[in-house]
Amino acid sequence: MKTLLYSIILIAGIGMAQAQDFNKQLSTARTAYSAKKLEESRFAMQQMMQELDIIAGKEVLKLLPAKLEALNSNSANDNVGGASGFAGVVIHRDYGTGAKTAEVDIIGNSPLMASINAILSLPFVASSGGNQKVIKLEGYKALLKKNTDAETNKTSYEIQLPLNSSLLTLKAENSTEDEIKRFAASIPVAQLAKTLQ
């Protein structure tokens, strides 16, 4: 147990030693562990891991494109947050203003992963109803959904792409299927999958 704790602390410490909150939590975990306050040490390590998720999420944001065709990113709205206990890190970036917008959300340890993977493994289920189908992005299977608002008759599309244990969702308002596919093609899927491991 002791070597496992030190290994986790060492690996985490090497990766992001410059983050102040991380170092504070690391110090708290060590102090609590030395004092045999295991619950406090465990809590500090959870906080430390959440901080690591946020740091990694900020690196993922750097991989997302600054533009999706003519839609510029709204970097002021970029957000990385932890959802400790429910899901992993939540990464958000949106594009465009007005009627034509798009957004990318990446959720680590998403609770939707099981249902999306089930749909992707059974393509006849995905294609039933005509509002969704399975597509491929850089060799990865994704679910493309069409949504039509009954009141406004506006169409939006959504792509859900499992990457390891994270779920990438791309939504585009007032778009066409071809547009959202072009948007998705500008996202470095393979690079994201590697970073999200």
C-alpha positions, 0 to 999 in steps of 0.5 A: 500500500505504501509503495503504491501511494508513493508511486501515485504521488511520484507519477503525479508529481513528475507530470505537473509539479508546477501547479500550486494547488496540486503541490498543496494537495500532494503535501496535505496527502503526505502529511496526513498519510504520515500521521496515519490519517488515511481518510484525510490522505485519501481526500487530498489525493482525490483533490490532487487527481481532480486538479490533474484532470483539469490540467490535462483538460486545458491541454486538450483544449489546446488541441481543439481547432480555433475555427470550425470552417467560418465559425470562430471559437469563443475562447472566453467561453472555454471551460474545464471543470471536474465533476468529482464523483459523477464523471471525470473532467468536463471540457467545453468550447463553443464556436460562432454567434447568432443563429449558426453555432457549434460546440464541443464537449468532452466528458471523461468517464461519461455515464453515457459511454455504455449506451453509445457503445451499445448503439455503435456495436449494433448499427441496425439499432442506430439506423432505425428511425432515420434520425441517427446513423453510425459514421466514422471519423479518423477510423473511430465509430461515432453516432450522428443524430439529427434533431428537428425542433417541432416549433421552429422547424430548425434542424440541428445535428449532433455527433457523439464519439467515444474516445477511450473512456471519454465522450466527445460531443459535437453539436451544431445548430442550424446546420446540415449533415454535410456541415457537421461532418466537415466540422468534425473532420477539422477536430484532431480525433486521433490526437485527442484519443491519444491525449485522453488515454 
